[in-house]
Amino acid sequence: MRTLDEIAVAGLIEGFYEAAIRPELWRHFLAEMATTFGAEGCGMTPGPGSPLQPVCSPSMDEACEFGLKGGWYEHNPRMTRGVKLFYASCDVVTEAMLFTPWELEHLPFHGEYVNRFDLRHFAGMVVSGNAATGLAFSLERVASQGPFAEAELDGLRRLVPHIQAAGRLALKLANSRQEGALDAFAAFDCGALLLDWRGRVTRVNAKAETLMGPWLNIRGGVLSASDRECDATLQRMIGAITSQWSLQGSEIVDLVAVPRPPARPLVMHGAPLARSATDLFQQAKAVIWIVDPYANPLPWEPVLRQAFGCTKAEAAVAVALAQGRDIDEIAHMRGVSLGTIRAQIKGIFAKTNTRRQAELVALLLRFAPFPK
């Protein structure tokens, strides 16, 4: 019988809190947990409605990837049964407490998934939440390692409050980081939506809400466009930016134009979030940002003065031209003669190295403040 190293168990406590603050340490920490308890591996498993993504020790990578691809985390009887026992004051559960011997052989979750990797024994706990949106922690053993002894379960029970506290801290920090990401897009007047690893919307900033309408909506966490062809393109982009497996041969979709009659289309961009692949608690896998290109497509006068050496009057005339005003209207608006306006436009042509008004306006619009 294995003897549990009590000093090593106590030493794990600090690791929980360190991983909560530094997410890149989770995989190393889970591997240390598995070694301390004589397990094949260790993992954190979210409920089917959770935006979190499973993470595991390196020894469990193949099993974890197979579970993700096969949808087994969506139909996980360990989670549904384990949560019920947990809230009935059972802090640590094992396979023998949740399943009959027949179920361990014949339930699809075991017969088609778990037993494929010989993971016959486990000891787990609920970190937070409920069966749908919660998070569970488990140690996994292959058949030859045998079930967990009572002394080992007692050692795991002593860690329960620390694992739960670290989990709450990690979630809080992750939420703060994501709110900061949304604020950054808002600073540039961009609508932004964060997506989880399933492609579901988890957060939306206020600007994105104002750009929603019949042409673009969120139902059941799924972002979709009313235009069928546009929506097909949007779903391809969402799949590409949230997939953790390479989409070989797939068309790269880097923007989607969303029809918005009678107004002009919105432009949507998407990208995976730069993150540690081991950051379980960073709920967002990708971001989509929305730009209204025609909200205010005008250059700033100070920019034109600095970039081209325009006078204050020339910069004002340039902005009026970018607005589509003709020279008669500009002269009336500024209270000067047509000759004065023509002279100022001639000066603008010289300073911007342009010759025609259409060429000048095209250049000016490039100096509009992003993304307006």
Residue frames relative to the residue before (quaternion, step in Angstrom):
aa qw qx qy qz dx dy dz
M 1.0000 0.0000 0.0000 0.0000 0.00 0.00 0.00
R 0.4887 -0.6645 0.4817 0.2960 3.59 -0.98 0.90
T 0.2593 -0.7277 0.6121 0.1692 3.51 -1.18 0.68
L 0.3691 -0.7502 0.5091 0.2044 3.54 -0.69 1.13
D 0.3576 -0.7263 0.5510 0.2027 3.56 -0.87 1.00
E 0.2982 -0.8038 0.4902 0.1571 3.57 -0.13 1.30
I 0.6221 0.5352 -0.3471 0.4540 3.59 1.05 -0.68
A 0.6520 0.5070 -0.3094 0.4713 3.56 1.00 -0.86
V 0.6247 0.5350 -0.3359 0.4591 3.60 1.03 -0.77
A 0.6659 0.4955 -0.2981 0.4713 3.58 0.90 -0.92
G 0.6516 0.5376 -0.3101 0.4362 3.57 1.06 -0.74
L 0.5727 0.6084 -0.3755 0.4010 3.59 1.22 -0.38
I 0.5475 0.6556 -0.3967 0.3363 3.58 1.12 -0.64
E 0.6661 0.4982 -0.3063 0.4628 3.57 0.86 -0.92
G 0.6259 0.5669 -0.3306 0.4214 3.57 1.07 -0.77
F 0.5977 0.5680 -0.3627 0.4343 3.59 1.05 -0.72
Y 0.7278 0.4443 -0.2510 0.4581 3.55 0.76 -1.06
E 0.6227 0.5335 -0.3435 0.4579 3.57 1.08 -0.65
A 0.6600 0.4974 -0.3070 0.4719 3.59 1.01 -0.81
A 0.5959 0.5672 -0.3634 0.4371 3.59 1.10 -0.65
I 0.7138 0.4271 -0.2430 0.4990 3.58 1.04 -0.79
R 0.7752 0.2075 -0.1046 0.5874 3.57 1.09 -0.74
P 0.2578 -0.8388 0.4561 0.1482 3.61 0.23 1.27
E 0.5926 0.5941 -0.3752 0.3938 3.58 1.10 -0.54
L 0.6309 0.5518 -0.3259 0.4374 3.59 1.27 -0.25
W 0.4462 0.7282 -0.4538 0.2543 3.62 1.18 -0.27
R 0.6850 0.4917 -0.3157 0.4351 3.59 0.77 -0.95
H 0.6372 0.5113 -0.3269 0.4751 3.58 0.98 -0.81
F 0.6685 0.5071 -0.3027 0.4520 3.54 0.94 -0.88
L 0.6510 0.5100 -0.3226 0.4604 3.60 0.94 -0.82
A 0.6238 0.5231 -0.3368 0.4731 3.58 1.07 -0.69
E 0.6378 0.5190 -0.3204 0.4702 3.58 1.05 -0.78
M 0.6132 0.5398 -0.3373 0.4679 3.58 1.04 -0.75
A 0.6677 0.5109 -0.3054 0.4472 3.57 0.86 -0.97
T 0.6545 0.5119 -0.3098 0.4622 3.58 0.96 -0.86
T 0.6619 0.5258 -0.3088 0.4359 3.58 0.89 -0.94
F 0.7711 0.3375 -0.1754 0.5106 3.59 0.97 -0.82
G 0.5005 -0.6917 0.4155 0.3137 3.59 1.20 0.35
A 0.4375 0.6996 -0.4495 0.3421 3.58 1.02 0.79
E 0.5965 -0.5601 0.4420 0.3677 3.53 -1.29 0.39
G 0.7897 -0.1543 0.1309 0.5791 3.55 1.05 -0.77
C 0.2557 -0.7456 0.6004 0.1350 3.51 -1.36 0.06
G 0.0380 0.8296 -0.5551 0.0475 3.58 -1.00 0.75
M 0.3149 -0.6800 0.6242 0.2211 3.49 -1.41 0.27
T 0.0765 -0.8272 0.5564 -0.0171 3.58 -0.67 1.13
P 0.2658 -0.7737 0.5524 0.1598 3.62 -0.69 1.03
G 0.5689 -0.5660 0.4692 0.3687 3.54 -1.30 0.34
P 0.6863 -0.5269 0.3113 0.3931 3.62 -1.19 0.42
G 0.7239 0.4106 -0.2536 0.4930 3.61 1.15 -0.45
S 0.5065 0.6671 -0.4133 0.3573 3.56 1.27 0.04
P 0.4444 -0.6815 0.5049 0.2884 3.60 -1.07 0.65
L 0.5352 0.6384 -0.4026 0.3795 3.58 1.26 -0.20
Q 0.3320 -0.7303 0.5667 0.1878 3.52 -1.23 0.57
P 0.5460 -0.6203 0.4343 0.3585 3.63 -0.96 0.76
V 0.0308 -0.7642 0.6432 0.0371 3.54 -1.19 0.60
C 0.0566 -0.8199 0.5695 -0.0171 3.58 -1.03 0.73
S 0.6134 -0.4882 0.4470 0.4308 3.51 -1.35 0.07
P 0.6686 -0.5364 0.3224 0.4017 3.63 -1.10 0.59
S 0.6200 0.5716 -0.3450 0.4122 3.61 1.05 -0.66
M 0.7114 0.4405 -0.2436 0.4905 3.58 1.25 -0.43
D 0.3338 0.7939 -0.4710 0.1909 3.59 1.24 0.04
E 0.6808 0.4968 -0.3044 0.4439 3.59 0.80 -0.96
A 0.6686 0.4945 -0.2971 0.4692 3.57 0.94 -0.89
C 0.6501 0.5223 -0.3113 0.4557 3.57 0.99 -0.84
E 0.6680 0.4925 -0.3045 0.4674 3.58 0.91 -0.89
F 0.6352 0.5207 -0.3261 0.4679 3.58 1.00 -0.81
G 0.6561 0.5201 -0.3062 0.4531 3.58 1.00 -0.81
L 0.6494 0.5104 -0.3098 0.4709 3.56 1.04 -0.79
K 0.6931 0.4804 -0.2822 0.4574 3.56 0.82 -0.99
G 0.7326 0.4384 -0.2356 0.4644 3.57 1.00 -0.81
G 0.4809 -0.6968 0.4204 0.3263 3.58 1.27 -0.05
W 0.3636 0.7684 -0.4730 0.2318 3.60 1.21 0.33
Y 0.6096 0.5402 -0.3685 0.4482 3.59 1.15 -0.38
E 0.5943 0.5476 -0.3614 0.4651 3.57 1.28 -0.25
H 0.7728 0.2217 -0.1029 0.5858 3.57 1.20 -0.56
N 0.2273 0.8072 -0.4934 0.2311 3.53 0.59 1.25
P 0.2485 -0.8057 0.5173 0.1465 3.63 -0.17 1.22
R 0.5267 0.6057 -0.4238 0.4197 3.60 1.17 -0.36
M 0.6762 0.5037 -0.2941 0.4500 3.56 0.93 -0.95
T 0.7039 0.4735 -0.2851 0.4461 3.59 0.74 -1.00
R 0.7100 0.4326 -0.2652 0.4883 3.60 0.91 -0.86
G 0.6525 0.5427 -0.3205 0.4207 3.57 0.98 -0.83
V 0.6333 0.5316 -0.3358 0.4512 3.59 1.00 -0.79
K 0.6331 0.5360 -0.3357 0.4462 3.59 0.96 -0.82
L 0.6779 0.4724 -0.2946 0.4801 3.59 0.93 -0.87
F 0.6200 0.5595 -0.3470 0.4268 3.56 1.02 -0.80
Y 0.7293 0.4117 -0.2457 0.4881 3.56 0.88 -0.88
A 0.6057 0.4744 -0.3688 0.5215 3.54 1.32 0.16
S 0.6176 -0.6055 0.3019 0.4011 3.56 1.25 0.71
C 0.5050 0.5846 -0.4696 0.4274 3.55 1.03 0.76
D 0.2327 -0.8551 0.4463 0.1244 3.57 0.02 1.32
V 0.7755 0.1535 -0.0991 0.6043 3.61 1.13 -0.57
V 0.1095 -0.8051 0.5815 0.0418 3.58 -0.87 0.93
T 0.1956 -0.7547 0.6151 0.1176 3.55 -1.29 0.51
E 0.7006 -0.4619 0.3259 0.4354 3.56 -1.29 0.18
A 0.6496 0.5354 -0.3224 0.4329 3.59 1.04 -0.76
M 0.6555 0.5092 -0.3081 0.4649 3.59 1.18 -0.51
L 0.7492 0.4154 -0.2100 0.4713 3.59 1.15 -0.56
F 0.8183 0.1970 -0.0603 0.5366 3.58 1.06 -0.71
T 0.4497 -0.6336 0.5513 0.3040 3.54 -1.25 0.50
P 0.6596 -0.4899 0.3632 0.4394 3.63 -1.18 0.32
W 0.6311 0.5299 -0.3417 0.4519 3.59 1.00 -0.75
E 0.6637 0.5092 -0.3057 0.4548 3.59 0.93 -0.88
L 0.6331 0.5379 -0.3324 0.4465 3.58 1.06 -0.71
E 0.6938 0.4331 -0.2712 0.5074 3.57 1.22 -0.37
H 0.8469 0.3061 -0.0868 0.4261 3.55 0.82 -1.02
L 0.5047 0.6061 -0.4656 0.4015 3.62 1.11 -0.24
P 0.5753 -0.6147 0.3955 0.3672 3.64 -0.86 0.82
F 0.6122 0.5643 -0.3566 0.4239 3.61 0.99 -0.79
H 0.7177 0.4013 -0.2410 0.5155 3.58 1.04 -0.77
G 0.7140 0.4911 -0.2757 0.4161 3.57 0.70 -1.10
E 0.7824 0.3408 -0.1702 0.4926 3.57 0.96 -0.85
Y 0.7801 0.3124 -0.1716 0.5142 3.59 1.16 -0.44
V 0.7733 0.3868 -0.2333 0.4449 3.61 0.23 -1.25
N 0.7122 0.4635 -0.2740 0.4504 3.60 0.78 -0.99
R 0.5136 0.6344 -0.4116 0.4054 3.57 1.23 -0.37
F 0.7592 0.3136 -0.1659 0.5457 3.57 1.14 -0.69
D 0.4855 -0.7102 0.3990 0.3174 3.59 1.31 0.40
L 0.3984 0.7108 -0.4868 0.3148 3.62 1.12 0.60
R 0.0097 0.8810 -0.4704 0.0496 3.54 0.50 1.26
H 0.7855 0.2531 -0.1351 0.5483 3.61 1.13 -0.48
F 0.0643 0.7949 -0.6021 0.0393 3.57 -1.04 0.74
A 0.1235 -0.7276 0.6652 0.1131 3.50 -1.39 0.34
G 0.0754 0.8416 -0.5251 0.1011 3.55 -0.62 1.09
M 0.1713 -0.7583 0.6212 0.0982 3.51 -1.39 0.17
V 0.4581 -0.6409 0.5333 0.3081 3.54 -1.29 0.31
V 0.3094 -0.7570 0.5495 0.1714 3.57 -0.80 1.02
S 0.7827 -0.1837 0.1460 0.5765 3.57 0.93 -0.88
G 0.7993 0.3834 -0.2306 0.4012 3.54 -1.34 0.25
N 0.5599 -0.5881 0.4710 0.3449 3.50 -1.34 -0.41
A 0.7718 -0.3743 0.2349 0.4573 3.58 -1.30 -0.08
A 0.6964 0.4814 -0.2830 0.4507 3.59 1.04 -0.70
T 0.8372 0.1846 -0.0540 0.5120 3.57 0.79 -1.00
G 0.5077 0.6981 -0.3944 0.3153 3.57 1.25 0.01
L 0.3672 -0.6934 0.5770 0.2268 3.50 -1.39 -0.20
A 0.1125 -0.8021 0.5856 0.0309 3.57 -0.84 1.01
F 0.2549 -0.7360 0.6128 0.1336 3.53 -1.24 0.65
S 0.0816 0.8206 -0.5627 0.0576 3.61 -0.88 0.82
L 0.2886 -0.6897 0.6395 0.1792 3.50 -1.30 0.67
E 0.1710 -0.8156 0.5504 0.0510 3.58 -0.87 0.96
R 0.0728 -0.7868 0.6124 0.0234 3.56 -1.02 0.92
V 0.4232 -0.6536 0.5595 0.2840 3.52 -1.18 0.64
A 0.7288 -0.4668 0.2754 0.4185 3.58 -1.25 0.42
S 0.6814 0.5155 -0.3049 0.4207 3.61 0.88 -0.89
Q 0.6407 0.5327 -0.3287 0.4446 3.62 1.19 -0.43
G 0.4102 -0.7505 0.4392 0.2751 3.56 1.26 -0.25
P 0.6348 -0.5440 0.3857 0.3904 3.59 -1.26 0.30
F 0.5953 -0.5636 0.4336 0.3740 3.56 -1.28 0.29
A 0.3962 -0.7152 0.5303 0.2242 3.55 -0.95 0.97
E 0.6718 -0.5183 0.3463 0.4001 3.56 -1.24 0.44
A 0.6284 0.5321 -0.3435 0.4517 3.60 1.01 -0.73
E 0.6485 0.5050 -0.3177 0.4727 3.58 1.04 -0.74
L 0.6389 0.5157 -0.3223 0.4712 3.58 1.03 -0.76
D 0.6175 0.5332 -0.3432 0.4655 3.58 1.07 -0.70
G 0.6416 0.5182 -0.3224 0.4647 3.57 1.01 -0.80
L 0.6517 0.5034 -0.3084 0.4762 3.56 1.03 -0.77
R 0.6203 0.5533 -0.3431 0.4375 3.59 1.03 -0.73
R 0.6385 0.5349 -0.3359 0.4397 3.57 1.03 -0.69
L 0.6751 0.4914 -0.2855 0.4704 3.55 1.23 -0.46
V 0.4512 0.7347 -0.4338 0.2617 3.59 1.21 -0.44
P 0.7124 0.4480 -0.3079 0.4438 3.67 0.64 -0.94
H 0.6507 0.5124 -0.3226 0.4581 3.60 1.07 -0.66
I 0.6299 0.5186 -0.3336 0.4723 3.59 1.01 -0.77
Q 0.6733 0.4946 -0.2979 0.4619 3.57 0.93 -0.87
A 0.6580 0.5025 -0.3155 0.4636 3.60 0.93 -0.84
A 0.6539 0.5046 -0.3114 0.4699 3.58 0.98 -0.84
G 0.6326 0.5363 -0.3248 0.4546 3.57 1.05 -0.76
R 0.6538 0.5020 -0.3116 0.4727 3.58 0.96 -0.83
L 0.6429 0.5192 -0.3175 0.4651 3.57 1.00 -0.82
A 0.6625 0.5110 -0.3077 0.4530 3.59 0.91 -0.91
L 0.6490 0.5132 -0.3170 0.4636 3.58 0.99 -0.82
K 0.6483 0.5235 -0.3155 0.4540 3.57 0.98 -0.85
L 0.6710 0.4917 -0.2958 0.4696 3.58 0.93 -0.87
A 0.6431 0.5209 -0.3215 0.4601 3.58 1.01 -0.81
N 0.6341 0.5304 -0.3287 0.4567 3.58 1.00 -0.81
S 0.6469 0.5229 -0.3169 0.4556 3.57 0.99 -0.82
R 0.6485 0.5185 -0.3185 0.4573 3.58 0.97 -0.83
Q 0.6798 0.4917 -0.2963 0.4563 3.56 0.97 -0.83
E 0.6104 0.5266 -0.3522 0.4754 3.58 1.05 -0.67
G 0.6314 0.5347 -0.3261 0.4574 3.57 1.05 -0.75
A 0.6313 0.5295 -0.3327 0.4587 3.58 1.04 -0.77
L 0.6595 0.4981 -0.3104 0.4697 3.59 0.95 -0.83
D 0.6321 0.5328 -0.3303 0.4555 3.58 1.01 -0.79
A 0.6253 0.5495 -0.3421 0.4359 3.58 1.02 -0.76
F 0.6644 0.4761 -0.3089 0.4863 3.60 0.95 -0.80
A 0.6287 0.5399 -0.3416 0.4434 3.59 0.99 -0.77
A 0.6059 0.5747 -0.3532 0.4217 3.58 1.08 -0.69
F 0.7178 0.3768 -0.2283 0.5391 3.58 1.22 -0.54
D 0.5015 -0.6847 0.3962 0.3503 3.57 1.30 0.41
C 0.4437 0.6646 -0.4704 0.3743 3.57 1.07 0.79
G 0.3925 -0.6417 0.5938 0.2855 3.52 -1.15 0.63
A 0.0197 -0.8135 0.5811 -0.0063 3.61 -0.98 0.73
L 0.0825 -0.7699 0.6323 0.0261 3.53 -1.13 0.81
L 0.2445 -0.7511 0.5937 0.1537 3.58 -0.98 0.83
L 0.1898 -0.7890 0.5802 0.0688 3.56 -1.00 0.93
D 0.3800 -0.7005 0.5451 0.2603 3.57 -1.07 0.66
W 0.7468 -0.4323 0.2647 0.4306 3.57 -1.29 0.02
R 0.6418 0.4932 -0.3304 0.4854 3.58 1.26 -0.24
G 0.5480 -0.6145 0.3960 0.4065 3.57 1.28 -0.17
R 0.5050 0.6467 -0.4277 0.3792 3.58 1.25 0.22
V 0.4987 -0.6516 0.4867 0.2997 3.54 -1.10 0.74
T 0.1598 -0.8037 0.5689 0.0700 3.57 -0.84 1.02
R 0.8009 0.0323 0.0093 0.5978 3.58 1.10 -0.68
V 0.0928 -0.7720 0.6281 0.0280 3.53 -1.20 0.70
N 0.3161 -0.7409 0.5454 0.2317 3.60 -0.90 0.78
A 0.7115 -0.4901 0.2982 0.4058 3.55 -1.27 0.40
K 0.6284 0.5439 -0.3419 0.4386 3.60 0.99 -0.77
A 0.6407 0.5168 -0.3307 0.4616 3.60 0.95 -0.81
E 0.6261 0.5473 -0.3395 0.4396 3.58 1.00 -0.78
T 0.6694 0.4987 -0.3074 0.4569 3.60 1.00 -0.79
L 0.6854 0.4810 -0.2797 0.4698 3.60 1.17 -0.52
M 0.5239 0.6227 -0.4161 0.4058 3.58 1.27 -0.13
G 0.1705 0.7685 -0.6057 0.1159 3.53 -1.26 0.39
P 0.7813 -0.2928 0.2140 0.5080 3.60 -1.17 -0.38
W 0.6584 0.5336 -0.2995 0.4382 3.57 1.17 -0.60
L 0.7962 0.0955 -0.0161 0.5972 3.60 1.19 -0.52
N 0.1483 0.8115 -0.5482 0.1372 3.59 -0.65 1.05
I 0.3257 -0.7037 0.5953 0.2108 3.53 -1.39 0.20
R 0.0655 0.7816 -0.6163 0.0700 3.57 -0.75 1.09
G 0.8385 0.0250 -0.0564 0.5414 3.54 -0.73 1.08
G 0.6923 -0.4814 0.2666 0.4668 3.55 1.14 0.67
V 0.6308 0.5339 -0.3278 0.4578 3.60 1.28 -0.11
L 0.3058 -0.7374 0.5797 0.1634 3.56 -0.85 1.04
S 0.1096 0.8030 -0.5771 0.1008 3.57 -0.80 0.98
A 0.3439 -0.7065 0.5823 0.2086 3.54 -1.29 0.51
S 0.5282 -0.6546 0.4376 0.3178 3.58 -1.05 0.72
D 0.6259 0.5089 -0.3332 0.4880 3.57 1.14 -0.62
R 0.4739 -0.7310 0.4118 0.2673 3.58 -0.57 1.19
E 0.6855 0.4741 -0.2930 0.4684 3.59 0.84 -0.93
C 0.6398 0.5174 -0.3175 0.4714 3.56 1.01 -0.82
D 0.6595 0.5156 -0.3146 0.4476 3.59 0.95 -0.86
A 0.6147 0.5410 -0.3511 0.4540 3.59 1.01 -0.73
T 0.6563 0.4950 -0.3005 0.4837 3.57 1.01 -0.83
L 0.6392 0.5318 -0.3182 0.4553 3.58 0.99 -0.86
Q 0.6729 0.4907 -0.3066 0.4609 3.61 0.90 -0.87
R 0.6116 0.5263 -0.3552 0.4720 3.61 1.09 -0.62
M 0.6496 0.5062 -0.3247 0.4651 3.57 0.98 -0.80
I 0.6460 0.5133 -0.3254 0.4619 3.60 0.92 -0.85
G 0.6514 0.5188 -0.3153 0.4551 3.58 0.95 -0.85
A 0.6734 0.5090 -0.2979 0.4459 3.56 0.98 -0.85
I 0.7472 0.4227 -0.2432 0.4515 3.60 0.87 -0.86
T 0.7181 0.4130 -0.2664 0.4927 3.60 1.21 -0.27
S 0.5497 0.6272 -0.4042 0.3757 3.59 1.21 -0.29
Q 0.2935 -0.7512 0.5617 0.1844 3.58 -0.99 0.81
W 0.6544 0.4344 -0.3193 0.5301 3.55 1.29 0.06
S 0.5569 -0.6282 0.4207 0.3438 3.56 -0.98 0.80
L 0.2995 -0.7457 0.5719 0.1646 3.53 -1.03 0.86
Q 0.0788 -0.8395 0.5370 0.0266 3.56 0.46 1.19
G 0.8123 0.2329 -0.1899 0.4999 3.52 -0.91 0.93
S 0.5666 0.6027 -0.3921 0.4025 3.57 1.24 -0.12
E 0.5165 -0.6282 0.4849 0.3217 3.52 -1.15 0.68
I 0.3771 -0.7175 0.5394 0.2282 3.56 -0.91 0.93
V 0.1020 -0.7855 0.6096 0.0325 3.57 -0.75 1.08
D 0.0474 -0.8424 0.5367 0.0074 3.59 -0.39 1.16
L 0.7951 0.0592 -0.0932 0.5963 3.58 1.26 -0.06
V 0.1645 -0.7610 0.6218 0.0847 3.53 -1.25 0.56
A 0.2301 -0.7485 0.6064 0.1381 3.58 -0.88 0.96
V 0.1828 -0.8076 0.5574 0.0608 3.57 -0.60 1.18
P 0.3797 -0.7289 0.5171 0.2392 3.64 -0.50 1.12
R 0.0134 -0.8042 0.5917 -0.0545 3.55 -0.95 0.95
P 0.0179 0.8430 -0.5374 0.0127 3.60 0.69 1.02
P 0.5778 -0.1917 -0.7924 -0.0384 1.54 -2.07 1.42
A 0.5061 0.6389 -0.4362 0.3812 3.62 1.23 -0.06
R 0.6052 -0.5547 0.4223 0.3843 3.56 -1.28 0.22
P 0.6693 -0.5526 0.3164 0.3828 3.61 -1.16 0.55
L 0.4155 -0.6217 0.5943 0.2960 3.50 -1.39 0.36
V 0.2633 -0.7389 0.5940 0.1781 3.57 -1.19 0.50
M 0.1145 -0.7991 0.5897 0.0242 3.58 -0.81 1.09
H 0.1055 -0.7635 0.6358 0.0408 3.53 -1.04 0.91
G 0.0807 -0.8055 0.5851 0.0479 3.57 -1.14 0.54
A 0.0602 0.7902 -0.6078 0.0499 3.56 -1.17 0.59
P 0.5233 -0.5820 0.4995 0.3715 3.59 -1.18 0.50
L 0.4560 -0.6604 0.5115 0.3073 3.57 -1.11 0.57
A 0.4576 -0.6401 0.5366 0.3046 3.54 -1.04 0.77
R 0.2444 0.7688 -0.5445 0.2298 3.57 -0.49 1.18
S 0.5496 -0.5550 0.4897 0.3874 3.48 -1.29 0.23
A 0.4884 -0.6706 0.4687 0.3035 3.58 -0.88 0.88
T 0.6884 0.4749 -0.2758 0.4738 3.58 1.23 -0.33
D 0.5036 0.6642 -0.4261 0.3517 3.58 1.25 0.03
L 0.2317 -0.8179 0.5179 0.0952 3.54 0.20 1.33
F 0.7585 0.4457 -0.2202 0.4213 3.55 0.84 -0.98
Q 0.5408 0.5536 -0.4401 0.4554 3.60 1.20 0.06
Q 0.2897 -0.8237 0.4624 0.1543 3.52 -0.03 1.34
A 0.6941 0.4805 -0.2825 0.4556 3.59 1.03 -0.70
K 0.2462 -0.7720 0.5755 0.1106 3.53 -0.87 1.02
A 0.8077 0.0232 0.0426 0.5876 3.57 1.10 -0.75
V 0.2601 -0.7493 0.5873 0.1612 3.54 -1.32 0.26
I 0.1283 -0.7343 0.6594 0.0976 3.52 -1.19 0.70
W 0.0597 -0.7959 0.6005 0.0481 3.58 -0.87 0.89
I 0.2780 -0.7764 0.5577 0.0942 3.49 -1.09 0.89
V 0.1028 -0.7890 0.6054 0.0210 3.53 -0.90 1.00
D 0.2164 -0.7209 0.6415 0.1480 3.53 -1.06 0.82
P 0.2779 -0.8262 0.4591 0.1714 3.62 0.05 1.27
Y 0.7508 0.4034 -0.2073 0.4803 3.56 1.15 -0.55
A 0.3397 0.7574 -0.4987 0.2493 3.57 1.20 0.28
N 0.7735 -0.1667 0.1335 0.5967 3.58 0.98 -0.83
P 0.0618 0.8631 -0.4989 0.0480 3.61 0.61 1.12
L 0.4241 0.7149 -0.4553 0.3188 3.60 0.82 0.91
P 0.4723 -0.6609 0.4957 0.3073 3.58 -1.03 0.72
W 0.4577 -0.6471 0.5308 0.2999 3.54 -1.27 0.38
E 0.5355 -0.6444 0.4412 0.3215 3.57 -0.92 0.86
P 0.6568 0.5076 -0.3455 0.4377 3.67 0.82 -0.81
V 0.6228 0.5373 -0.3419 0.4545 3.59 1.07 -0.71
L 0.6673 0.5006 -0.3052 0.4593 3.59 0.92 -0.87
R 0.6390 0.5194 -0.3349 0.4580 3.57 1.01 -0.75
Q 0.7026 0.4589 -0.2694 0.4724 3.57 0.96 -0.86
A 0.7027 0.4891 -0.2789 0.4349 3.59 0.90 -0.92
F 0.8308 0.2166 -0.0800 0.5064 3.59 0.90 -0.89
G 0.4813 -0.6806 0.4356 0.3398 3.57 1.23 -0.05
C 0.2939 0.7632 -0.5220 0.2422 3.59 1.14 0.57
T 0.4709 -0.6095 0.5396 0.3400 3.53 -1.22 0.48
K 0.6835 -0.4648 0.3512 0.4399 3.58 -1.28 0.21
A 0.6630 0.5016 -0.3043 0.4650 3.59 0.99 -0.87
E 0.6518 0.5105 -0.3187 0.4614 3.60 0.96 -0.84
A 0.6428 0.5230 -0.3275 0.4539 3.59 0.96 -0.81
A 0.6480 0.5120 -0.3185 0.4653 3.59 0.99 -0.81
V 0.6413 0.5063 -0.3169 0.4816 3.59 1.00 -0.79
A 0.6347 0.5384 -0.3272 0.4474 3.61 0.96 -0.84
V 0.6519 0.4989 -0.3133 0.4773 3.60 0.95 -0.86
A 0.6414 0.5194 -0.3268 0.4605 3.61 0.98 -0.80
L 0.6315 0.5137 -0.3318 0.4766 3.59 1.03 -0.73
A 0.6440 0.5208 -0.3165 0.4625 3.58 1.00 -0.82
Q 0.6361 0.5192 -0.3199 0.4727 3.59 1.20 -0.53
G 0.5467 -0.6371 0.3889 0.3794 3.58 1.27 -0.19
R 0.4386 0.6959 -0.4627 0.3306 3.59 1.22 0.27
D 0.3881 -0.7006 0.5402 0.2582 3.59 -1.13 0.66
I 0.6869 -0.5260 0.2992 0.4025 3.58 -1.22 0.39
D 0.5883 0.5597 -0.3805 0.4424 3.63 1.08 -0.57
E 0.6696 0.5010 -0.2887 0.4662 3.56 0.95 -0.96
I 0.6527 0.5130 -0.3170 0.4585 3.57 0.98 -0.85
A 0.6428 0.5241 -0.3242 0.4550 3.58 0.97 -0.86
H 0.6626 0.4974 -0.3016 0.4717 3.58 0.94 -0.90
M 0.6593 0.5261 -0.2997 0.4457 3.56 0.94 -0.95
R 0.7607 0.3700 -0.1981 0.4952 3.59 0.98 -0.84
G 0.4311 -0.7388 0.4368 0.2785 3.58 1.28 -0.06
V 0.5670 0.5534 -0.4006 0.4602 3.58 1.04 0.78
S 0.6240 -0.5540 0.3966 0.3828 3.56 -1.28 0.18
L 0.6394 -0.5095 0.4109 0.4035 3.53 -1.33 0.33
G 0.6150 0.5610 -0.3445 0.4340 3.57 1.03 -0.73
T 0.6396 0.5224 -0.3212 0.4636 3.56 1.00 -0.82
I 0.6628 0.4994 -0.3076 0.4654 3.59 0.92 -0.92
R 0.6497 0.5126 -0.3247 0.4579 3.60 0.96 -0.85
A 0.6431 0.5161 -0.3235 0.4640 3.59 1.00 -0.78
Q 0.6612 0.4997 -0.3098 0.4660 3.57 0.98 -0.83
I 0.6363 0.5127 -0.3323 0.4710 3.61 1.01 -0.76
K 0.6162 0.5369 -0.3401 0.4652 3.59 1.03 -0.76
G 0.6520 0.5073 -0.3109 0.4700 3.56 1.01 -0.81
I 0.6363 0.5200 -0.3257 0.4677 3.58 1.04 -0.78
F 0.6159 0.5424 -0.3458 0.4549 3.61 0.97 -0.82
A 0.6777 0.5030 -0.2961 0.4472 3.57 0.86 -0.98
K 0.7126 0.4681 -0.2663 0.4496 3.58 0.87 -0.96
T 0.7336 0.3887 -0.2348 0.5055 3.62 1.10 -0.59
N 0.3833 -0.7464 0.4625 0.2865 3.58 1.32 -0.02
T 0.4817 0.6102 -0.4699 0.4182 3.55 0.93 0.99
R 0.3221 -0.7717 0.5237 0.1627 3.58 -1.25 0.43
R 0.7821 0.2466 -0.1361 0.5559 3.57 1.09 -0.62
Q 0.6237 -0.5757 0.3741 0.3737 3.55 -1.16 0.58
A 0.6334 0.5302 -0.3412 0.4486 3.62 0.98 -0.78
E 0.6430 0.5145 -0.3112 0.4744 3.58 1.02 -0.83
L 0.6438 0.5262 -0.3136 0.4586 3.56 1.01 -0.85
V 0.6744 0.4960 -0.3049 0.4541 3.61 0.84 -0.97
A 0.6256 0.5378 -0.3397 0.4516 3.60 0.99 -0.83
L 0.6579 0.4977 -0.3017 0.4780 3.58 1.01 -0.82
L 0.6594 0.5328 -0.3158 0.4261 3.59 0.88 -0.93
L 0.6658 0.5221 -0.3155 0.4295 3.58 0.94 -0.87
R 0.5727 0.5761 -0.3868 0.4365 3.59 1.19 -0.33
F 0.7035 0.4444 -0.2603 0.4897 3.55 1.22 -0.38
A 0.3531 0.7040 -0.5235 0.3252 3.55 1.21 0.54
P 0.5398 -0.6210 0.4417 0.3576 3.62 -1.00 0.68
F 0.4555 -0.6910 0.4940 0.2664 3.58 -0.85 1.01
P 0.6473 -0.2674 -0.7123 -0.0472 1.55 -1.87 1.71
K 0.4204 0.7364 -0.4613 0.2612 3.60 1.23 0.10
